[in-house]
Amino acid sequence: MDNVELSEVISDFAGLVGRVEETGERVCVVDGGEPTSVLLPAAELAELEHFAQRAHGGGHRPRSRSGLGQPFGPDPQGPYVRFVHVDGGRMTFVRDRTVVAELRSVAELEWLEDRARTARQGYMPPKQAAAFEEFLARQGPVGDGVAWIAGSWQNQEPFTELVFIKGRAAEDVALAYGADAQDIADGLLLHQVEERDAREGTDDLSRVLVFGEENGWTWLGYHDFDHAFSRSLDPPPEQQITLNATMAKAIYDFSYLEDGVYQNPFPIEDGAEDRRDMYELIWYTPGEAPFAPEAPLSFLNLHLRIAEKAGNWTDNIALFFEGLERAFGLALPRDAITSGNVRCARPAARR
């Protein structure tokens, strides 16, 4: 990729665009030897955008202000017409009503290439993808999975909150959530709390944090009736999935965070990066993709479709849970939870 000084570009946009159109090669614009932006064929940018929008995570798209000016309206440049975007740095070049080249900042282009590279790694041609889907549909969940708990969870049993955290040990997470350190050190088990409640007339069973590790994830289960436990970690974990059941209001919601960044279930438009929209599981309809292709959570659509094809569950929320199993490898120890042979701790503040 050749470099061209900014002063030369400003004086001869048409020549530079013609060169990119003819050769199909990028040209880097430098200011005092420092790369600032890249002029590239429109077709190449379209391909990058196509794949980049299908990758999730990666932060917000960089925007730059190059100081090249913001002429209003079409700006003739020889046989081309230049359209300057509102940020003053991005430009589109058109010839005979056909887009031929685009100018993007170095930072934005690197961001696009990184996301596109991530999406391409999982890309398959349609026939290969269909065959792979069929293969995945025949695979069972990891361990016990999580779909088995969906029915009782809807009735707020045994927990109203299910949290899955990647990259942090279970005991550390329990302590950070405000669990009693002595209960953790003693290895308190859920059935012991239940037996003590029955023996002493206490009501600790609904006020404990149950925790463990399955398939590389720390999981937590608890009731959030009196906000006795924390809802966040500092610093935020690599990944965090939260499922909350509020039976009285028929609200069952799902959220997913990467490095503390909330992955919005709906497309994010420019200037709306902070928008947070809750996703309620009752909105999920089998056979329909719940997330738009440009939404951060669109990668879940494939896993939900595979869960539907597998035919293991008919309940919509159980199907959604199975989709999460397949997407993230989530699992909960069924026998340990139902028998009470799973670790737990009371809130430190209530001891």
C-alpha positions in Angstrom: 0.0 0.0 0.0 1.5 3.3 -1.1 1.6 6.4 1.1 0.6 9.9 -0.1 1.0 13.1 1.8 -2.2 14.9 2.9 -1.3 18.1 1.0 -1.1 16.1 -2.3 -4.4 14.5 -1.6 -6.2 17.8 -1.1 -4.9 19.2 -4.3 -5.7 16.1 -6.4 -8.5 14.0 -5.0 -9.6 12.9 -8.6 -6.2 11.5 -9.5 -5.9 9.5 -6.3 -9.4 8.1 -6.6 -8.8 7.2 -10.2 -5.7 5.3 -9.2 -7.6 3.3 -6.5 -10.4 2.6 -9.0 -8.0 1.4 -11.7 -5.7 -0.7 -9.6 -8.1 -1.8 -6.8 -5.3 -1.1 -4.3 -5.5 1.0 -1.2 -3.7 4.3 -0.7 -2.6 5.5 2.8 -2.9 9.2 3.5 -0.2 10.5 5.8 0.3 13.8 7.5 3.9 14.6 8.1 4.7 10.9 7.7 2.0 9.8 10.2 -0.8 7.6 8.7 -4.2 9.3 9.2 -6.6 7.6 6.8 -6.9 5.1 4.0 -8.6 5.4 0.6 -9.9 2.0 -0.5 -12.2 0.6 -3.1 -15.8 0.7 -2.2 -16.3 -3.0 -2.9 -13.5 -3.9 -0.4 -15.1 -1.7 2.3 -18.5 -3.3 1.6 -17.1 -6.7 2.3 -15.4 -5.6 5.5 -18.7 -4.0 6.7 -20.6 -7.2 5.8 -18.5 -9.4 8.0 -17.7 -6.8 10.8 -21.4 -6.3 11.6 -21.7 -10.0 12.3 -19.1 -10.0 15.0 -20.1 -9.3 18.6 -18.1 -7.4 21.1 -15.0 -5.3 20.2 -16.2 -2.0 21.6 -17.5 1.0 19.7 -16.6 2.0 16.2 -13.8 4.7 16.3 -14.8 8.1 14.8 -12.3 10.7 13.8 -12.3 14.3 12.8 -9.6 14.8 10.3 -9.9 18.6 9.9 -10.3 18.2 6.1 -13.5 20.3 6.2 -17.1 19.5 5.7 -18.4 21.0 2.4 -22.2 20.8 2.3 -23.6 19.0 -0.7 -22.0 17.2 -3.6 -18.4 18.3 -4.3 -17.2 17.7 -7.9 -13.7 16.3 -8.1 -12.9 15.8 -11.8 -15.1 12.8 -13.1 -16.0 12.0 -9.5 -18.4 13.5 -6.9 -17.2 13.7 -3.3 -19.6 13.4 -0.4 -18.1 14.2 3.0 -19.7 12.6 6.1 -20.8 14.6 9.1 -17.6 13.8 11.0 -15.5 15.5 8.4 -13.1 12.5 8.1 -15.1 9.9 6.2 -15.7 10.5 2.5 -17.5 8.7 -0.3 -16.5 9.1 -4.0 -19.0 8.5 -6.7 -18.7 8.3 -10.5 -21.7 8.0 -12.8 -23.9 7.4 -9.7 -21.7 4.4 -8.7 -19.7 4.4 -5.4 -16.1 3.7 -6.4 -14.0 4.5 -3.3 -14.2 5.4 0.4 -11.9 7.3 2.7 -11.8 6.0 6.3 -9.5 6.8 9.3 -6.8 4.3 10.1 -8.3 3.6 13.5 -11.8 2.8 12.0 -10.3 0.6 9.3 -8.3 -1.4 11.8 -11.4 -1.8 13.9 -13.4 -3.0 10.9 -10.7 -5.4 9.9 -10.4 -6.9 13.4 -14.1 -7.5 13.6 -14.3 -8.9 10.1 -11.4 -11.3 10.8 -13.3 -12.6 13.8 -16.5 -13.1 11.8 -14.8 -14.8 8.9 -13.3 -17.4 11.2 -16.8 -18.7 11.8 -18.0 -18.2 8.2 -19.1 -21.2 6.2 -20.6 -21.4 2.7 -24.4 -22.2 2.9 -24.1 -25.9 2.1 -21.3 -26.5 4.7 -23.1 -24.4 7.3 -26.3 -26.5 6.8 -24.4 -29.7 7.2 -22.6 -28.4 10.3 -26.0 -27.3 11.8 -27.3 -30.8 11.4 -24.2 -32.2 13.1 -24.6 -29.8 16.0 -28.3 -30.6 16.3 -27.4 -34.2 17.0 -25.0 -33.3 19.9 -26.3 -33.4 23.4 -25.8 -30.6 26.0 -22.6 -30.4 28.0 -23.1 -32.2 31.3 -26.6 -31.6 32.6 -27.0 -28.4 30.7 -29.3 -25.7 32.0 -32.6 -26.3 30.2 -33.7 -28.8 32.9 -34.1 -26.0 35.4 -36.1 -23.7 33.2 -39.6 -24.9 34.3 -39.0 -24.5 38.1 -37.0 -21.3 37.5 -40.2 -19.8 35.9 -41.9 -20.5 39.2 -39.0 -18.9 41.1 -37.7 -22.3 42.3 -35.1 -22.9 43.4 -33.8 -19.5 42.5 -35.0 -16.2 41.0 -31.5 -15.2 39.8 -29.2 -17.4 37.8 -25.8 -15.9 37.0 -22.9 -17.4 35.0 -19.5 -15.8 35.2 -16.4 -16.6 33.1 -12.9 -16.2 34.3 -13.4 -16.0 38.1 -13.3 -18.7 40.7 -16.5 -19.6 42.4 -15.4 -18.8 46.0 -14.0 -15.4 44.9 -17.2 -14.5 43.2 -19.3 -15.6 46.2 -17.3 -13.4 48.5 -17.5 -10.5 46.1 -21.3 -10.9 46.0 -21.4 -10.5 49.8 -21.6 -14.1 50.9 -20.4 -14.9 54.5 -16.7 -15.9 54.5 -17.2 -18.4 57.4 -20.0 -20.2 55.6 -17.7 -20.5 52.6 -14.8 -21.7 54.7 -17.0 -24.2 56.5 -18.2 -25.7 53.2 -21.9 -25.1 54.1 -24.2 -27.2 52.0 -27.8 -26.3 50.9 -29.4 -29.3 52.5 -27.8 -28.3 55.9 -29.6 -25.0 55.7 -32.9 -26.7 54.8 -32.5 -29.1 57.7 -31.6 -26.2 60.2 -34.7 -24.3 59.0 -36.9 -27.3 59.7 -35.2 -27.9 63.1 -35.0 -24.3 64.4 -37.8 -22.6 62.6 -35.5 -20.2 60.7 -36.0 -19.1 57.1 -32.4 -19.0 55.7 -33.1 -21.3 52.7 -34.6 -18.4 50.7 -31.7 -16.1 51.7 -28.6 -18.1 50.7 -26.3 -17.8 47.7 -25.7 -21.1 46.1 -22.6 -21.5 43.9 -20.3 -23.8 42.1 -18.3 -24.3 38.9 -19.3 -26.2 35.8 -17.6 -26.5 32.4 -15.3 -23.5 33.0 -18.1 -21.2 34.3 -18.8 -20.1 37.8 -22.6 -20.2 38.5 -24.6 -18.5 41.2 -28.2 -19.1 42.2 -30.1 -17.0 44.7 -33.3 -15.1 45.5 -33.2 -11.3 45.2 -36.1 -10.6 47.5 -34.3 -8.1 49.7 -31.2 -7.3 47.7 -28.9 -9.0 50.1 -26.3 -9.9 47.4 -24.4 -7.7 45.0 -25.3 -7.8 41.3 -21.8 -6.8 39.9 -18.1 -7.5 40.2 -15.2 -5.1 40.1 -13.4 -5.4 37.8 -16.0 -6.9 35.5 -15.5 -10.6 34.4 -14.7 -11.7 30.9 -18.3 -12.8 30.3 -21.5 -12.6 32.5 -24.9 -14.0 31.8 -27.8 -13.2 34.0 -31.3 -14.8 34.0 -33.9 -13.2 36.3 -37.4 -14.5 37.0 -40.2 -12.2 38.4 -43.2 -14.5 38.4 -45.6 -11.9 39.9 -45.0 -9.6 36.9 -44.5 -12.4 34.4 -41.1 -10.9 33.6 -38.3 -13.3 32.7 -35.2 -11.5 31.3 -31.8 -12.3 30.0 -28.7 -10.2 29.8 -25.1 -10.8 28.5 -22.0 -8.7 29.2 -18.5 -8.9 27.8 -15.8 -7.3 29.9 -18.5 -5.3 31.6 -20.0 -4.0 28.3 -23.7 -4.8 28.0 -24.5 -6.6 24.7 -27.7 -4.9 23.6 -30.4 -7.3 22.1 -31.3 -4.7 19.5 -29.3 -2.9 16.8 -27.3 0.2 18.1 -27.5 3.2 15.9 -24.7 5.9 15.8 -24.9 8.1 18.8 -26.9 5.5 20.8 -24.1 3.4 22.3 -25.4 3.7 25.8 -28.9 2.5 25.0 -29.8 -0.6 27.2 -32.8 -2.6 26.2 -33.9 -5.6 28.3 -34.7 -8.8 26.5 -37.6 -10.7 27.9 -37.7 -14.4 27.2 -41.4 -14.4 26.5 -40.6 -12.5 23.3 -38.8 -15.5 21.9 -40.9 -17.4 19.3 -39.4 -20.7 18.0 -38.9 -20.6 14.3 -38.3 -16.8 14.3 -34.8 -15.3 14.8 -35.1 -13.3 18.0 -32.2 -11.0 17.2 -31.6 -8.8 14.1 -28.5 -9.6 12.1 -26.9 -6.3 13.1 -27.7 -6.7 16.8 -24.8 -7.6 19.2 -26.7 -10.8 20.2 -27.3 -12.0 16.7 -24.8 -14.8 17.1 -27.3 -16.6 19.4 -29.8 -17.1 16.5 -27.9 -20.1 15.1 -27.7 -21.8 18.4 -31.4 -21.3 19.1 -32.3 -22.7 15.7 -30.2 -25.8 16.4 -31.9 -26.2 19.8 -35.3 -26.1 18.0 -34.2 -28.7 15.5 -33.0 -31.0 18.2 -36.5 -31.2 19.6 -35.5 -31.8 23.2 -38.0 -29.3 24.6 -41.3 -27.8 23.7 -41.4 -25.0 26.3 -40.1 -21.8 24.8 -38.0 -20.8 27.8 -36.5 -24.3 28.1 -35.6 -24.0 24.3 -34.0 -20.6 24.9 -32.0 -22.1 27.8 -30.8 -24.9 25.5 -29.7 -22.3 23.0 -27.6 -20.8 25.8 -26.2 -24.3 26.6 -25.0 -24.7 23.0 -23.7 -21.1 22.6 -21.8 -20.9 25.8 -21.4 -24.4 27.2 -23.5 -23.6 30.3 -24.4 -26.4 32.7 -25.8 -26.8 36.2 -25.4 -29.9 38.4 -28.9 -31.3 38.5 -28.5 -34.0 41.2 -26.4 -31.8 43.5 -29.0 -28.9 43.3 -32.1 -31.1 43.7 -30.5 -33.1 46.6 -29.1 -30.0 48.3 -25.5 -31.3 48.0 -24.2 -28.1 46.7 -22.3 -25.3 48.4 -24.0 -22.2 49.7 -23.5 -19.2 52.0 -25.7 -16.7 53.8 -25.3 -13.0 53.3 -22.4 -11.6 55.4 -24.5 -8.6 56.5 -27.3 -10.7 57.8 -25.2 -13.0 60.1 
